[in-house]
Amino acid sequence: MLGYAMLLAGAVSFVGSHFAMSHPLRAPLVARLGEKGFQLLYIVVSLATFYLMVQGFQRAPASQPFWVAGDVLWAVSTVLMLVAAILFAGSLIGNPALPLPEEAAKRIAVKEPGGVFRITRHPMMWSFALWGISHILVAPRIDSIILSGAIIILALVGARFQDSKKFIAMGEAWLHWQAHTSFVPFARGLAFPGWPALIAGIVLWLVATWAHMPLGVGAAGVFRWW
């Protein structure tokens, strides 16, 4: 039970500290510590709470799964992870939600969205959420649900908070970006993510799923049927 307590404490503190330090506590902490001091504190708190969550996950006894993860669920999970990898890779290119100088972010936001931003304006956040969903599908245990659920909540609720935060910082530029993008993937119809995101995403997906084997987690993705 100590492992579950540590996992739950880590999950709550990891998610809660992110929300608190990104929104209500950010301004007073920046005023007291300066921007660089705040960033350092943010990194330290994030790493510490993430470490606590991972340690709890490793120490929590494996419970009985709530359902059997057969080939169908593994196939769904594999496809979700491919989509997540493509979204993540594309999110690193021309993303006004990244911590860019305000004017640079505005120049991106007033343009017509391209690449994965034709799919969703929060590709990085959705990549994390899809990671969590895919892992719950094939590992439906209490420990996995707590850890993956924390990532899903942080990603999707954080994306909503990010819309408000970016509007305050960027004003009309962000409203333009919101009007030409969607929160939910493919809500504006099917869209091609672009060749750079597609190729980089496939490579990332193959490397990440292959890495499960040398890490001792077991075969995942297409390597499950290799």
C-alpha angles and dihedrals in degrees: 000000000000089000092053091048091051091046093050092045091049093048094049094045093044093053096035096049091050092053094043096047094043095052129009097020098039099083097046092044093049089048091052101036104024124237096288093045090050092050090051092050091047091053093046094049092045093050093044095050092042090051090051091051093048092046090051090049091052093047098043112102113247109254127207111279117251091227140007113264103219130175094283094057091043089053091050090047091049092052092047090053091050090053090046092052092050092048092048094049092048093046090069092063120075098340115160090193091067117097095272130148107280096246093049091051091049092052089056095044096055092055126087108273116251138181116011090352088076084065100044136339089228104052095150094050092047091049089059092045092050089049089056094046093048092051093049089052094058099029104038096173129128094250093048093046092052095048096040092041090056090054092048093050093046092049101045101034088042090054090055091049089048091059090057093043094050092047090056091048100039106023115186093010091063092044088056090050092049092048092055098041137050133231095216114060114258092003087132092048136274116322137180112243094215129256098271092054093041096051095040090045094052091049092048091047093051094046094046095048093044090050090064089076101054088041089059096242094117135249114318137176117005089343088072088072097032 
